[in-house]
């Protein structure tokens, strides 16, 4: 005899299986797209979009529902903390995949993402759900309804609020702008889409850092649709002169923290000074943001452009005489 609890578990496991299959198939497409003569860009974009549109909204909703209920169980607390960390790692892998500069690098990121998600789903199915089902105080059917509501809220761009609430005007406006950037990108106007997203980021960076993070994530996805620009490397004389500049290596920082640290470092520069940024992916989204917020007031000299390490000297121009 089925019960609301057992039906809820079946529905959750089935949805996990669908998500896992969606990730696995798209990761396999990335791998196949790197064969000679194939274009890997569309396959990468498809996997990144699936993670952004399906996997991560579901993850956000899980943290507010299943994980919140599971933390009441002392024996699950450590597992839940690890699962939340894996959500952040999935987002980071999607970000790295979106900015992969070559086929082998894209395959490595796609396979790491698919492997992590498969093990993540297995832990939810085998550890968290059975434990919650055995707790008579947990209403799994009710959690499933709330999980669906919050997932839909995250997918629509209104976030996953603690209590149902109408989104504020700034959130709505950012949602409209991001929808416009997607339409521009789909119409082949990727550069315009990136500039518009960067301008939105500059407008909300200080008053609404939560929205700024959302726009930054969108910008990382949009740059793949932008027209590739030739990389202008610093001359040998410039590179030698920049050797004495301080180095800001952000590779060990969480992706969500990197842009904040970089702009804080820029804010401390005196006219004529600069620092060398070291990153593990092409900082093209950052360049759009600098252009939106500091047009004409910064310098950007590429010292190294991948495939694993990028080094850019960011400076503040000397004051005019």
C-alpha positions as CSV (number, residue, x, y, z in Angstrom):
1,X,0.0,0.0,0.0
2,X,1.4,3.3,-1.0
3,X,1.3,6.3,1.3
4,X,1.9,10.0,0.8
5,X,5.4,9.6,2.2
6,X,6.3,6.7,-0.2
7,X,4.8,8.6,-3.2
8,X,6.8,11.7,-2.2
9,X,10.0,9.7,-2.1
10,X,9.3,8.0,-5.4
11,X,8.7,11.4,-7.0
12,X,11.9,12.9,-5.6
13,X,14.0,9.9,-6.7
14,X,12.4,10.0,-10.2
15,X,13.2,13.7,-10.4
16,X,16.8,13.1,-9.3
17,X,17.1,10.4,-12.0
18,X,15.8,12.8,-14.6
19,X,18.3,15.5,-13.6
20,X,21.2,13.1,-13.4
21,X,20.3,11.8,-16.9
22,X,20.1,15.4,-18.2
23,X,23.5,16.2,-16.9
24,X,25.0,12.9,-18.1
25,X,23.7,13.2,-21.6
26,X,24.9,16.8,-22.0
27,X,28.3,16.0,-20.6
28,X,28.5,13.1,-23.1
29,X,27.7,15.6,-25.9
30,X,30.5,17.8,-24.7
31,X,32.9,14.9,-24.9
32,X,31.6,13.9,-28.4
33,X,31.8,17.5,-29.6
34,X,35.6,17.6,-29.2
35,X,36.2,15.1,-31.9
36,X,38.0,16.4,-35.0
37,X,35.9,18.8,-37.1
38,X,33.2,19.2,-34.4
39,X,32.3,22.5,-32.7
40,X,32.2,22.1,-29.0
41,X,30.7,25.5,-28.1
42,X,27.0,24.6,-28.5
43,X,27.4,21.4,-26.4
44,X,29.1,23.4,-23.6
45,X,26.5,26.0,-23.7
46,X,23.7,23.4,-23.5
47,X,25.3,21.8,-20.3
48,X,25.9,25.1,-18.6
49,X,22.4,26.3,-19.4
50,X,20.9,23.0,-18.0
51,X,22.8,23.3,-14.8
52,X,21.8,27.0,-14.4
53,X,18.2,26.5,-15.4
54,X,17.4,23.1,-13.8
55,X,20.0,21.8,-11.4
56,X,20.9,24.9,-9.4
57,X,17.3,26.1,-8.9
58,X,16.5,22.6,-7.6
59,X,19.6,22.7,-5.3
60,X,18.5,26.1,-3.9
61,X,15.0,24.7,-3.2
62,X,16.5,21.6,-1.5
63,X,18.5,23.7,0.9
64,X,15.3,25.4,2.0
65,X,13.2,22.2,2.4
66,X,14.9,18.8,2.6
67,X,18.2,20.0,4.0
68,X,16.5,22.2,6.6
69,X,14.5,19.2,7.8
70,X,17.5,16.9,7.7
71,X,19.6,19.2,9.9
72,X,17.2,18.5,12.8
73,X,18.8,15.0,12.8
74,X,22.2,15.3,14.5
75,X,23.5,12.3,12.6
76,X,22.7,14.0,9.2
77,X,24.1,17.4,10.1
78,X,27.6,16.7,8.7
79,X,26.2,15.1,5.6
80,X,24.0,18.0,4.9
81,X,26.9,20.5,5.3
82,X,28.8,18.5,2.7
83,X,25.9,18.4,0.4
84,X,25.5,22.2,0.5
85,X,29.2,22.5,-0.3
86,X,28.7,20.2,-3.2
87,X,26.0,22.6,-4.6
88,X,28.6,25.4,-4.5
89,X,31.1,23.1,-6.3
90,X,28.6,22.3,-9.0
91,X,28.1,26.0,-9.6
92,X,31.9,26.5,-9.7
93,X,32.4,23.6,-12.2
94,X,29.7,25.1,-14.4
95,X,31.4,28.4,-14.3
96,X,34.7,26.8,-15.2
97,X,33.1,24.9,-18.0
98,X,31.5,28.1,-19.4
99,X,35.0,29.7,-19.6
100,X,37.0,26.6,-20.8
101,X,39.3,27.7,-23.5
102,X,39.9,24.4,-25.3
103,X,38.2,21.0,-26.0
104,X,40.2,18.9,-23.5
105,X,39.6,21.4,-20.7
106,X,35.9,21.5,-21.4
107,X,35.7,17.7,-21.4
108,X,37.5,17.5,-18.1
109,X,35.2,20.1,-16.5
110,X,32.1,18.4,-17.9
111,X,33.1,15.0,-16.7
112,X,33.9,16.3,-13.3
113,X,30.5,18.0,-13.1
114,X,28.6,14.9,-14.2
115,X,30.6,12.7,-11.7
116,X,30.0,15.0,-8.8
117,X,26.3,15.3,-9.5
118,X,25.9,11.5,-9.8
119,X,27.5,10.9,-6.4
120,X,25.6,13.9,-5.0
121,X,22.2,12.4,-6.1
122,X,23.2,9.0,-4.8
123,X,23.8,10.4,-1.3
124,X,20.5,12.2,-1.3
125,X,18.6,9.1,-2.4
126,X,20.5,6.7,-0.1
127,X,21.2,8.7,3.0
128,X,18.9,11.7,3.4
129,X,15.6,10.6,1.9
130,X,15.3,7.2,3.8
131,X,16.3,9.0,7.1
132,X,13.6,11.6,6.6
133,X,11.0,9.0,5.6
134,X,11.6,7.2,8.9
135,X,11.0,10.3,11.0
136,X,7.3,10.6,11.8
137,X,7.6,14.3,12.4
138,X,8.7,15.0,8.8
139,X,6.0,15.6,6.2
140,X,7.7,14.6,3.0
141,X,4.7,15.2,0.9
142,X,4.5,18.7,2.2
143,X,8.2,19.2,1.6
144,X,7.8,18.0,-2.0
145,X,5.1,20.6,-2.6
146,X,7.3,23.4,-1.1
147,X,10.3,22.1,-3.1
148,X,8.4,22.5,-6.3
149,X,7.2,26.0,-5.4
150,X,10.7,27.2,-4.5
151,X,12.3,25.6,-7.6
152,X,9.8,27.4,-9.8
153,X,10.5,30.6,-8.0
154,X,14.3,30.2,-8.5
155,X,13.8,29.4,-12.2
156,X,11.6,32.4,-12.8
157,X,14.3,34.7,-11.2
158,X,12.3,35.7,-8.2
159,X,14.6,33.7,-5.8
160,X,13.6,31.3,-3.1
161,X,12.2,33.4,-0.2
162,X,11.7,32.1,3.3
163,X,8.0,32.9,3.0
164,X,6.0,33.6,-0.1
165,X,6.4,37.2,-1.0
166,X,6.2,39.4,-4.1
167,X,9.6,40.3,-5.5
168,X,10.8,43.8,-5.0
169,X,11.1,46.3,-7.9
170,X,14.9,45.9,-8.3
171,X,14.7,42.1,-8.5
172,X,12.0,42.4,-11.2
173,X,14.0,45.0,-13.2
174,X,17.1,42.8,-13.1
175,X,15.0,39.9,-14.3
176,X,13.8,41.9,-17.2
177,X,17.3,43.0,-18.1
178,X,18.6,39.5,-18.0
179,X,15.8,38.3,-20.1
180,X,16.7,41.0,-22.6
181,X,20.4,39.9,-22.6
182,X,19.3,36.3,-23.4
183,X,17.2,37.6,-26.4
184,X,20.2,39.6,-27.6
185,X,22.5,36.7,-27.3
186,X,20.0,34.4,-29.1
187,X,19.8,37.0,-31.9
188,X,23.6,36.8,-32.4
189,X,24.3,40.1,-30.6
190,X,26.4,38.6,-27.8
191,X,28.6,41.7,-27.3
192,X,25.6,43.9,-26.7
193,X,24.2,41.3,-24.3
194,X,27.4,41.3,-22.3
195,X,27.6,45.1,-22.2
196,X,24.0,45.4,-21.0
197,X,24.6,42.8,-18.3
198,X,27.7,44.5,-17.2
199,X,25.9,47.9,-17.0
200,X,23.2,46.2,-14.8
201,X,25.9,44.8,-12.6
202,X,27.4,48.2,-12.1
203,X,24.1,49.6,-11.2
204,X,23.3,47.1,-8.4
205,X,26.8,46.2,-7.2
206,X,26.8,48.4,-4.1
207,X,23.1,48.6,-3.2
208,X,22.2,45.0,-4.0
209,X,25.2,42.6,-3.9
210,X,22.8,39.7,-4.0
211,X,21.5,40.8,-7.4
212,X,25.0,41.7,-8.5
213,X,26.1,38.1,-7.9
214,X,23.2,36.9,-10.0
215,X,24.1,39.2,-12.9
216,X,27.8,38.1,-12.7
217,X,26.7,34.5,-13.1
218,X,24.6,35.4,-16.1
219,X,27.5,37.4,-17.6
220,X,29.8,34.4,-17.4
221,X,27.2,32.4,-19.4
222,X,26.8,35.3,-21.9
223,X,30.4,35.8,-22.8
224,X,30.4,32.5,-24.7
225,X,28.0,34.2,-27.2
226,X,30.2,37.3,-27.6
227,X,32.3,37.8,-30.7
228,X,35.9,36.7,-30.0
229,X,38.2,39.7,-29.9
230,X,41.9,39.4,-30.6
231,X,44.0,39.3,-27.5
232,X,46.3,42.3,-27.3
233,X,49.4,41.2,-25.3
234,X,51.6,43.7,-23.4
235,X,54.9,44.4,-25.1
236,X,58.1,42.8,-23.8
237,X,59.1,46.1,-22.3
238,X,55.7,46.6,-20.6
239,X,55.8,43.0,-19.3
240,X,59.3,43.6,-17.8
241,X,58.1,46.8,-16.2
242,X,55.1,45.1,-14.7
243,X,57.2,42.4,-13.1
244,X,57.6,44.6,-10.0
245,X,53.8,45.0,-9.5
246,X,52.0,43.1,-6.7
247,X,50.3,39.9,-7.8
248,X,46.7,39.1,-7.0
249,X,46.1,35.4,-7.4
250,X,42.4,34.6,-7.0
251,X,42.5,30.9,-8.0
252,X,42.1,29.7,-4.4
253,X,39.1,32.0,-3.8
254,X,35.5,30.9,-4.2
255,X,34.2,32.1,-7.6
256,X,31.6,34.3,-5.9
257,X,34.3,36.2,-4.0
258,X,36.7,36.8,-6.9
259,X,35.2,39.9,-8.5
260,X,34.7,41.6,-5.2
261,X,38.3,41.1,-4.2
262,X,39.5,42.3,-7.6
263,X,37.5,45.5,-7.6
264,X,38.5,46.2,-4.0
265,X,42.2,45.9,-5.1
266,X,41.6,48.2,-8.0
267,X,40.0,50.7,-5.6
268,X,43.2,51.0,-3.6
269,X,45.4,51.8,-6.6
270,X,47.1,55.1,-7.0
271,X,47.4,56.8,-10.4
272,X,50.0,55.1,-12.4
273,X,50.0,51.9,-10.3
274,X,48.6,48.5,-10.9
275,X,48.6,44.8,-10.0
276,X,48.8,41.5,-11.9
277,X,45.7,39.4,-11.7
278,X,46.2,35.6,-11.9
279,X,43.1,33.5,-12.7
280,X,42.2,30.0,-13.8
281,X,39.9,31.1,-16.6
282,X,39.6,33.9,-19.2
283,X,38.6,37.0,-17.2
284,X,36.5,38.4,-20.1
285,X,33.4,38.9,-18.0
286,X,35.5,41.0,-15.6
287,X,36.7,43.2,-18.6
288,X,33.1,44.0,-19.4
289,X,32.5,44.9,-15.8
290,X,35.5,47.2,-15.7
291,X,34.3,48.9,-18.9
292,X,30.8,49.4,-17.5
293,X,32.1,50.9,-14.2
294,X,35.4,52.5,-15.0
295,X,35.5,53.2,-18.7
296,X,38.6,55.3,-19.5
297,X,39.9,55.0,-15.9
298,X,41.6,51.6,-16.1
299,X,44.3,49.8,-18.1
300,X,44.2,46.2,-19.2
301,X,47.3,44.5,-20.4
302,X,47.3,40.7,-21.1
303,X,50.4,38.9,-20.0
304,X,49.3,35.3,-20.4
305,X,46.1,33.9,-22.0
306,X,45.6,30.2,-21.0
307,X,45.0,27.5,-21.5
308,X,45.2,26.9,-17.7
309,X,46.4,30.3,-16.4
310,X,45.5,33.8,-17.3
311,X,47.6,36.8,-16.2
312,X,46.4,40.4,-16.7
313,X,47.9,43.6,-15.5
314,X,45.1,45.9,-14.3
315,X,46.1,49.5,-13.6
316,X,44.9,53.0,-13.0
317,X,46.2,55.4,-15.6
318,X,48.6,58.1,-14.5
319,X,47.1,61.5,-13.9
320,X,47.2,63.8,-16.8
321,X,49.9,66.4,-16.6
